[in-house]
Structures are given as C-alpha cells and as structure tokens.
C-alpha cells in the first residue's frame, strides 16, 4: 500500500515511464491498485507501445487482421492466440513476415500476392495428426503467420506464377528452378507423392516444406532434429545436404534460444534480400528473385578498357553428389552468371575512345582445389557475340561448371573488338574476368 501511495504521488511523465518499464503483465495488475494507477495502466498509448514491442503492431488489429477498439484489446487478443508459444519466438516470426512482406511489396509484388494468410492452431494440429509428426515450435509459429504460398492448383490464375517463389532460383541452359514455400495442405500431398520414391522420409520424420514446382529442387525439414535439408542428385539413396550450419539449430537450450533450420534459413534469405546481396531479375519474361549474388564479396567485378564484367556463382545441390565414392566423379555442380556492360564513357583503348565494342571469344580456366580441370577457349558466349554500347543493359548469360572437389575457382577473359567484328576500329583487346571462388556454402538456397 505504501508503494502504491508513492507511485500515486509521482509526476505523470515519470509514472508513465515506470508503468511502461514494468511491462504489460505487471501493468495490468497495477491497474487494480488505485484510480490514478488504473488510468496510467489503461492508457492506450502505453498499450500501443507494448503492441509494437511484442508483436510489431502499428494498429490495433487481432491476428486475423480485424480492427479492434483499442491497443489493449489487441494485445489481449495476440497473447490469447499465441499463448502456447514463447513470446520471443512469436515476436521473431512476426518480425520476419512483416519485413518479408514489405520487401516483396517494394520489389516483387507479384510474389506478395501469392502469400497465404496464417494457418490456425487447429489447422496445424490437423496437419500434424495427418502426417504423424510434431513440427518444431519455430516452424509452427512461422506457419501461424503465413501458410506458405498459393497451392499448385491455383497457379494457372496468375501469369508467371512459377517465377514467384519467395526463395528464388536460377536458370542455366535448360535447367530452371524457382522455390516456393508450400502451404500445409500441399505439404501433405507432395510429401506423400515424393515418399513413394523416398521411403526414408516417413522413417525419419521428414516433411517437404519448399520446392520448385517442377520438383527438381526440394527442401526437407527433419521434424525430430529441426535441421533443414536439400536433396542432391543422389536423393533416392538418401543423400541430402544441410541448408544451415548445424550449430545454429537449437530446439531449446540453457540460453533460451529456440530456432530450427527453417527459421534460420528464412531469416538469412531475408537478410540477403535486404542487404542487396541478391535481388530480382527478369527470367522467362517475368520478374523473379535471382540467387546469383549481386554484391561483393560473393560477386566479383573487373573493368578493362571501359568494359565491366561482374561474375557470381551458386551451388546447384540438385545436380551435385558430394557423397559419391568414385574419386573420378564430379561431385559439385555450380551455376555461374556473367554480366557484361560498357561504362558510360565508352571503350578506351590506346588513348582513343570508341563508342562500341563487340565480344569475339572467351577463355576460361576452371580449377578444383589447385588442379586445372578445364581450360576452355572458343568463339562467342552461348553462341552470341554481344555488342556493347554505353547505357545499354548488361548482357547476361549463365553457364555451369562441374568439380570433383571444393574449393575451386573460375577465372578467364573475353576478347573484344573496338567497334564491330564486321567493321573493327582498333586492335583486339583482352577483358579480364576476376577470380570467382567456388566453395560449398554455409547456407544453401
């Protein structure tokens, strides 16, 4: 009673600070102490701060998006809806989906339109009973905020749907993948379909949570241990690769950290999007998230005589076989992307300026560890002789390299002609491609 009396005597600003610092649970209890304390603890500005801190809310809505009369009511609704989960985990999942939706709205609104509303607790429980598994808590709460992307049956309603996987993809030659996060109802269907060829899934409590729609690239969650895996070329013989460092998968420890492979994977993907390490690109006529890195150190850059070459690579797990026993077999497949452009001032050579230049040939040296495994020289690139002009978009092409072991590297050069090949205006010159390191990444997407 003495403490309450002391609080009653404080200035309004000081009292507001104290009530905020003691947190929502204690603030609700304090409201019973006196009329003044009840007023301070019921101030909706106070509860708006609690909602922002704990649930990343900027307006008083419930988990289904319905508008409520006050932030205090909104806070109660969220606590009741997520009472079965640790608050820090709920905040983390909510923060991820808020940031992901914002990035998609600004950069790939077509993909934003494919995201489903969150699954209910009853939907998740039904899914677990159907599959005979228990999802790790982090995956459960992630699905509470977003039940994956539109189902495969809906894809015909959206042009370019295959390109709008929130995890992105790549293309080289005829190989194309773009990975979607699946809704629970599709997880059931596709897991059952794939399990007919991969009997280890049921035996090891694996579910397929993300895939390219052509099923070339598939990601599996180990519901027992929480790690996320991606299938390899040798998937039918149970070969998978972990997608995140094992040390980061923690399903409850003494420090209170709780995160599974899916949560760590999604957060790292978002970090790369937000930092500009990866971005969007037109693929097959539609905008798409490209997994080829766009920024250093994963993207190398070199400029020679005004010609700029950017290069980056990505591991192709579905084409790799890291566990292969044959020492002569190539175990790693990498796709690489080359982007060539001419600086605004044009081509400068021997003190002269040229308004254009054209690629004639290429020379690549590919190494596995210290050994040269391929030394390629030839005309053109993918059968083309790109002509570069100032201000033109980058000329982009993708190819691939197979290595028996990692780390490896690619380096080389292009031969260019000032002007045009049919009408050269100066001597040929070599354009350097900076060394591109190929290694097994800590995160696989």
C-alpha positions as CSV (number, residue, x, y, z in Angstrom):
1,X,0.0,0.0,0.0
2,X,2.9,2.4,0.8
3,X,4.4,1.6,-2.6
4,X,1.2,2.3,-4.4
5,X,0.8,5.6,-2.5
6,X,4.3,6.6,-3.6
7,X,3.5,5.8,-7.2
8,X,0.3,7.8,-6.9
9,X,2.3,10.8,-6.0
10,X,4.7,10.7,-8.9
11,X,4.5,13.2,-11.8
12,X,2.6,11.9,-14.8
13,X,5.6,11.5,-17.1
14,X,7.6,9.6,-14.5
15,X,4.6,7.4,-13.7
16,X,4.1,6.6,-17.4
17,X,7.8,5.6,-17.7
18,X,7.6,3.3,-14.7
19,X,4.4,1.6,-15.9
20,X,6.0,1.1,-19.3
21,X,9.1,-0.4,-17.9
22,X,7.4,-2.9,-15.6
23,X,5.8,-4.5,-18.7
24,X,2.3,-5.4,-19.8
25,X,1.6,-8.2,-17.3
26,X,2.6,-6.0,-14.3
27,X,0.8,-3.0,-15.8
28,X,-2.4,-4.9,-15.9
29,X,-2.0,-6.0,-12.3
30,X,-1.2,-2.4,-11.2
31,X,-4.5,-1.2,-12.6
32,X,-6.2,-2.7,-9.6
33,X,-4.3,-0.6,-7.1
34,X,-5.9,2.9,-7.4
35,X,-7.8,5.1,-9.7
36,X,-4.7,7.0,-10.9
37,X,-2.7,3.9,-11.4
38,X,-5.7,2.4,-13.3
39,X,-5.7,5.4,-15.5
40,X,-2.0,5.2,-16.2
41,X,-2.1,1.5,-16.8
42,X,-5.1,1.7,-19.2
43,X,-3.7,4.5,-21.4
44,X,-3.9,3.2,-24.9
45,X,-0.7,5.0,-25.9
46,X,1.0,2.7,-23.4
47,X,-0.6,-0.4,-24.9
48,X,0.3,0.7,-28.4
49,X,4.0,0.7,-27.3
50,X,3.5,-2.8,-25.8
51,X,1.9,-4.0,-29.1
52,X,4.8,-2.5,-31.1
53,X,7.4,-4.0,-28.8
54,X,6.0,-7.5,-28.5
55,X,4.0,-8.0,-31.7
56,X,5.3,-5.4,-34.2
57,X,1.9,-3.9,-34.5
58,X,1.3,-0.3,-35.7
59,X,-2.5,-0.5,-35.5
60,X,-5.0,-2.3,-33.1
61,X,-5.8,-5.5,-35.0
62,X,-6.2,-9.1,-34.0
63,X,-4.1,-11.9,-35.6
64,X,-6.7,-12.3,-38.3
65,X,-6.4,-8.6,-39.3
66,X,-9.7,-7.4,-37.8
67,X,-9.6,-3.9,-36.3
68,X,-10.2,-3.7,-32.5
69,X,-11.3,-0.8,-30.4
70,X,-8.0,-0.4,-28.6
71,X,-4.4,-1.5,-28.5
72,X,-5.1,-3.0,-25.1
73,X,-7.7,-5.3,-26.7
74,X,-5.3,-6.1,-29.5
75,X,-2.6,-7.1,-27.0
76,X,-5.0,-9.4,-25.2
77,X,-6.1,-11.0,-28.5
78,X,-2.5,-11.7,-29.5
79,X,-1.5,-13.1,-26.2
80,X,-4.5,-15.4,-26.2
81,X,-3.9,-16.5,-29.7
82,X,-0.2,-17.3,-29.2
83,X,-0.2,-18.3,-25.5
84,X,1.2,-21.8,-26.4
85,X,4.4,-20.3,-27.8
86,X,7.3,-18.4,-26.2
87,X,6.8,-14.6,-26.6
88,X,10.3,-14.1,-28.1
89,X,9.6,-16.7,-30.8
90,X,6.3,-15.1,-31.7
91,X,8.0,-11.6,-31.9
92,X,10.7,-13.1,-34.1
93,X,8.3,-14.8,-36.5
94,X,6.1,-11.8,-36.8
95,X,9.1,-9.5,-37.4
96,X,10.3,-11.8,-40.2
97,X,7.0,-11.9,-42.0
98,X,6.4,-8.2,-41.7
99,X,9.9,-7.5,-43.2
100,X,9.5,-10.1,-45.9
101,X,6.1,-8.8,-47.0
102,X,7.4,-5.2,-47.0
103,X,10.4,-6.3,-49.2
104,X,8.1,-8.2,-51.6
105,X,5.7,-5.2,-51.8
106,X,8.5,-2.9,-52.9
107,X,10.4,-5.3,-55.1
108,X,8.2,-8.2,-56.2
109,X,4.5,-7.5,-55.6
110,X,3.6,-10.5,-57.8
111,X,5.1,-12.8,-55.2
112,X,3.5,-10.9,-52.3
113,X,0.1,-11.7,-53.9
114,X,0.9,-15.5,-53.6
115,X,1.4,-15.5,-49.8
116,X,-1.5,-17.1,-47.9
117,X,-2.9,-16.0,-44.6
118,X,-1.6,-17.7,-41.5
119,X,-2.7,-21.2,-40.5
120,X,-4.8,-21.6,-37.4
121,X,-3.7,-23.6,-34.5
122,X,-6.3,-26.2,-35.4
123,X,-5.1,-26.4,-39.0
124,X,-1.6,-27.1,-37.7
125,X,-2.8,-29.8,-35.3
126,X,-4.8,-31.5,-38.0
127,X,-1.7,-31.4,-40.3
128,X,0.5,-33.0,-37.5
129,X,-2.1,-35.7,-36.9
130,X,-2.4,-36.4,-40.6
131,X,1.4,-36.7,-41.0
132,X,2.0,-38.4,-37.7
133,X,4.7,-35.9,-36.7
134,X,5.2,-32.9,-34.5
135,X,6.5,-29.8,-36.2
136,X,9.3,-27.9,-34.3
137,X,7.9,-24.9,-32.5
138,X,9.7,-22.3,-34.7
139,X,8.2,-23.8,-37.8
140,X,4.8,-23.9,-36.2
141,X,4.8,-20.3,-35.3
142,X,6.1,-19.3,-38.8
143,X,3.1,-21.0,-40.3
144,X,0.8,-19.3,-37.9
145,X,1.8,-16.0,-39.6
146,X,1.8,-17.3,-43.2
147,X,0.6,-20.6,-44.5
148,X,3.1,-20.7,-47.4
149,X,2.3,-19.6,-50.9
150,X,-0.6,-20.3,-53.2
151,X,-1.2,-24.0,-53.9
152,X,-0.1,-25.6,-57.1
153,X,-3.8,-25.9,-58.1
154,X,-4.1,-22.1,-58.1
155,X,-1.0,-21.3,-60.2
156,X,-2.9,-21.0,-63.5
157,X,-4.7,-18.0,-62.2
158,X,-1.5,-15.9,-62.0
159,X,0.7,-15.4,-65.1
160,X,4.3,-16.2,-64.4
161,X,3.4,-18.0,-61.2
162,X,6.3,-20.4,-61.5
163,X,8.7,-17.4,-61.2
164,X,7.3,-16.0,-57.9
165,X,8.8,-18.4,-55.4
166,X,9.8,-16.4,-52.4
167,X,13.0,-18.3,-52.1
168,X,14.0,-17.5,-55.7
169,X,16.1,-19.6,-58.1
170,X,18.3,-19.6,-61.2
171,X,18.4,-20.8,-64.8
172,X,21.2,-22.1,-67.0
173,X,20.8,-24.0,-70.3
174,X,17.6,-26.0,-69.8
175,X,17.8,-26.2,-66.1
176,X,15.4,-23.9,-64.2
177,X,14.3,-23.9,-60.6
178,X,12.4,-21.3,-58.5
179,X,11.5,-22.4,-55.0
180,X,8.1,-21.8,-53.3
181,X,7.3,-22.2,-49.6
182,X,4.4,-24.7,-49.6
183,X,1.1,-24.4,-47.7
184,X,0.4,-27.2,-45.2
185,X,-2.3,-28.8,-47.4
186,X,0.3,-29.1,-50.2
187,X,3.0,-30.3,-47.9
188,X,0.7,-33.3,-47.1
189,X,0.1,-34.0,-50.8
190,X,3.6,-33.6,-52.1
191,X,5.2,-35.3,-49.1
192,X,3.0,-38.3,-49.8
193,X,3.8,-38.2,-53.5
194,X,7.6,-37.9,-53.0
195,X,7.6,-40.5,-50.2
196,X,6.7,-43.2,-52.7
197,X,10.2,-42.9,-54.1
198,X,11.9,-41.7,-50.9
199,X,10.9,-44.1,-48.2
200,X,13.4,-42.6,-45.7
201,X,11.1,-39.6,-45.3
202,X,8.4,-41.4,-43.2
203,X,11.0,-43.4,-41.4
204,X,13.0,-40.3,-40.4
205,X,10.0,-37.9,-39.8
206,X,10.9,-35.6,-42.8
207,X,8.4,-33.4,-44.5
208,X,8.9,-31.5,-47.7
209,X,8.2,-27.8,-47.0
210,X,9.7,-26.0,-50.0
211,X,10.2,-27.0,-53.6
212,X,10.4,-25.8,-57.2
213,X,7.1,-26.5,-58.9
214,X,8.8,-28.9,-61.3
215,X,10.1,-30.8,-58.2
216,X,13.7,-30.6,-59.4
217,X,14.8,-28.9,-56.2
218,X,13.3,-30.0,-52.8
219,X,13.8,-28.9,-49.2
220,X,13.0,-31.2,-46.3
221,X,12.6,-30.4,-42.6
222,X,13.8,-33.0,-40.1
223,X,11.0,-32.7,-37.6
224,X,13.0,-34.6,-34.9
225,X,16.2,-32.6,-35.0
226,X,15.0,-29.4,-36.6
227,X,17.6,-29.2,-39.5
228,X,16.5,-28.3,-43.0
229,X,18.0,-30.3,-45.9
230,X,18.1,-30.0,-49.6
231,X,18.0,-33.0,-51.9
232,X,21.0,-33.8,-54.1
233,X,21.4,-35.7,-57.4
234,X,21.6,-38.8,-55.4
235,X,18.5,-38.2,-53.4
236,X,17.0,-41.6,-54.0
237,X,19.9,-43.0,-52.0
238,X,19.1,-40.7,-49.1
239,X,21.8,-38.1,-49.9
240,X,20.9,-34.6,-48.6
241,X,22.9,-31.5,-47.7
242,X,22.2,-29.4,-44.6
243,X,21.0,-25.9,-45.5
244,X,22.2,-24.1,-42.4
245,X,25.1,-24.6,-40.0
246,X,24.2,-27.3,-37.6
247,X,25.4,-25.2,-34.6
248,X,22.5,-22.7,-35.3
249,X,19.8,-25.3,-35.0
250,X,18.7,-25.2,-31.3
251,X,15.4,-26.7,-30.2
252,X,15.7,-25.4,-26.6
253,X,18.9,-24.8,-24.7
254,X,20.1,-23.3,-21.5
255,X,20.4,-19.8,-23.1
256,X,16.8,-19.8,-24.0
257,X,17.5,-19.7,-27.8
258,X,14.9,-21.5,-29.8
259,X,15.4,-21.8,-33.6
260,X,15.1,-24.5,-36.2
261,X,16.6,-24.8,-39.6
262,X,13.6,-23.3,-41.4
263,X,13.6,-20.2,-39.2
264,X,17.4,-19.6,-39.6
265,X,17.2,-20.3,-43.4
266,X,14.3,-17.8,-43.9
267,X,15.9,-15.1,-41.8
268,X,19.3,-15.5,-43.7
269,X,17.4,-15.3,-47.0
270,X,15.7,-12.1,-45.9
271,X,19.0,-10.6,-44.7
272,X,20.5,-11.2,-48.2
273,X,17.5,-9.5,-49.8
274,X,17.5,-6.5,-47.5
275,X,21.3,-6.0,-47.9
276,X,21.1,-6.2,-51.7
277,X,23.3,-9.3,-51.8
278,X,20.7,-10.8,-54.0
279,X,17.8,-9.2,-55.8
280,X,15.3,-9.6,-58.7
281,X,15.9,-10.2,-62.4
282,X,13.7,-10.9,-65.4
283,X,13.7,-14.7,-66.0
284,X,11.5,-16.3,-68.7
285,X,9.7,-12.9,-69.3
286,X,8.8,-12.4,-65.6
287,X,10.4,-10.8,-62.6
288,X,11.9,-13.2,-60.2
289,X,14.2,-13.4,-57.2
290,X,17.6,-14.5,-58.5
291,X,20.0,-16.4,-56.3
292,X,23.1,-15.2,-58.2
293,X,24.8,-12.8,-55.8
294,X,24.9,-9.2,-56.8
295,X,27.3,-7.7,-54.3
296,X,30.9,-8.4,-53.1
297,X,32.4,-10.5,-51.8
298,X,30.2,-13.1,-53.5
299,X,30.1,-11.2,-56.8
300,X,33.5,-10.3,-58.4
301,X,34.0,-7.2,-60.6
302,X,36.7,-6.2,-63.1
303,X,36.9,-3.3,-65.5
304,X,39.2,-3.4,-68.5
305,X,39.3,-0.6,-71.1
306,X,35.8,0.5,-70.1
307,X,34.3,-3.0,-70.2
308,X,32.9,-4.0,-66.9
309,X,32.4,-7.7,-66.1
310,X,30.6,-8.9,-63.0
311,X,30.6,-12.6,-62.1
312,X,29.0,-14.8,-59.4
313,X,28.1,-18.4,-58.8
314,X,25.7,-20.5,-56.8
315,X,25.9,-24.2,-55.8
316,X,23.4,-26.4,-57.5
317,X,22.6,-29.0,-54.9
318,X,20.1,-30.9,-57.0
319,X,22.9,-31.5,-59.6
320,X,25.6,-32.3,-57.0
321,X,26.7,-35.6,-55.5
322,X,29.1,-34.7,-52.6
323,X,28.9,-38.1,-51.0
324,X,29.9,-40.0,-54.2
325,X,32.6,-42.6,-53.6
326,X,34.1,-42.6,-57.1
327,X,37.1,-40.3,-57.0
328,X,36.8,-39.6,-60.7
329,X,33.2,-38.5,-60.4
330,X,32.4,-34.8,-60.4
331,X,30.7,-34.2,-57.1
332,X,29.8,-30.5,-57.2
333,X,27.8,-28.6,-59.8
334,X,28.0,-24.8,-59.8
335,X,26.0,-22.4,-62.0
336,X,27.7,-19.1,-62.7
337,X,26.3,-15.8,-64.0
338,X,28.3,-13.3,-66.1
339,X,27.1,-9.7,-66.6
340,X,28.9,-7.6,-69.2
341,X,28.4,-3.9,-69.8
342,X,30.2,-0.8,-71.2
343,X,30.9,2.1,-68.9
344,X,29.1,5.4,-69.9
345,X,32.3,6.9,-71.3
346,X,32.6,4.0,-73.7
347,X,35.6,1.9,-74.6
348,X,39.0,3.4,-74.1
349,X,42.0,1.8,-75.8
350,X,45.5,3.1,-76.5
351,X,44.3,6.7,-75.7
352,X,41.4,6.5,-78.2
353,X,37.7,6.5,-77.5
354,X,35.3,4.0,-79.2
355,X,31.5,4.2,-78.9
356,X,31.0,0.4,-79.1
357,X,32.9,-2.9,-78.8
358,X,31.9,-6.4,-79.6
359,X,32.8,-9.7,-77.9
360,X,34.6,-12.2,-80.2
361,X,35.8,-15.1,-78.0
362,X,36.3,-16.4,-74.5
363,X,38.9,-18.2,-72.4
364,X,38.1,-20.0,-69.1
365,X,40.3,-21.8,-66.6
366,X,38.4,-23.9,-64.1
367,X,40.2,-25.3,-61.1
368,X,39.3,-27.8,-58.4
369,X,41.5,-27.0,-55.5
370,X,44.8,-26.4,-57.2
371,X,44.2,-28.6,-60.2
372,X,43.0,-27.3,-63.6
373,X,40.0,-29.4,-64.6
374,X,39.0,-27.5,-67.6
375,X,40.7,-25.0,-69.9
376,X,38.2,-23.7,-72.5
377,X,38.8,-21.3,-75.3
378,X,36.3,-20.7,-78.1
379,X,34.3,-18.2,-80.2
380,X,31.4,-16.3,-78.7
381,X,29.4,-17.0,-75.5
382,X,26.4,-19.3,-75.6
383,X,26.5,-18.8,-79.4
384,X,26.3,-15.0,-79.2
385,X,28.6,-12.1,-80.0
386,X,27.2,-9.3,-77.8
387,X,27.7,-5.7,-79.0
388,X,28.1,-3.3,-76.1
389,X,27.0,0.3,-76.2
390,X,27.1,2.9,-73.4
391,X,23.9,3.0,-71.4
392,X,22.8,-0.4,-72.6
393,X,21.6,-3.0,-70.0
394,X,24.1,-5.6,-69.0
395,X,24.5,-8.6,-71.3
396,X,23.8,-11.5,-69.0
397,X,24.4,-15.2,-69.6
398,X,24.6,-18.3,-67.3
399,X,26.5,-21.5,-67.6
400,X,27.8,-24.2,-65.3
401,X,30.9,-26.0,-64.1
402,X,31.4,-29.4,-62.5
403,X,34.1,-30.0,-59.9
404,X,35.4,-33.2,-58.3
405,X,36.3,-31.3,-55.1
406,X,36.0,-27.9,-53.5
407,X,37.1,-25.2,-53.1
408,X,37.5,-24.4,-56.8
409,X,37.6,-21.3,-59.0
410,X,36.9,-19.9,-62.3
411,X,38.9,-17.1,-64.0
412,X,39.5,-16.0,-67.5
413,X,39.0,-13.4,-70.1
414,X,37.0,-12.2,-73.1
415,X,38.4,-10.9,-76.4
416,X,36.7,-7.8,-77.6
417,X,37.0,-5.8,-80.9
418,X,36.5,-2.0,-80.8
419,X,33.6,-1.1,-83.0
420,X,32.1,-4.2,-84.5
421,X,33.5,-7.5,-85.6
422,X,32.3,-6.8,-89.1
423,X,33.9,-3.4,-89.0
424,X,36.8,-3.2,-86.5
425,X,38.0,0.2,-85.5
426,X,41.1,-0.8,-83.5
427,X,43.1,-3.7,-82.3
428,X,41.6,-6.6,-80.3
429,X,42.0,-6.5,-76.5
430,X,41.5,-8.8,-73.6
431,X,38.9,-8.1,-70.9
432,X,39.7,-9.7,-67.5
433,X,37.1,-11.7,-65.5
434,X,38.1,-11.5,-61.9
435,X,38.7,-14.7,-60.0
436,X,35.4,-16.4,-58.9
437,X,35.8,-18.8,-55.9
438,X,33.6,-21.9,-55.9
439,X,33.0,-23.5,-52.5
440,X,30.4,-25.3,-50.5
441,X,28.4,-22.5,-48.8
442,X,27.3,-22.4,-45.2
443,X,23.7,-21.7,-46.3
444,X,22.1,-23.4,-49.3
445,X,19.1,-21.9,-51.0
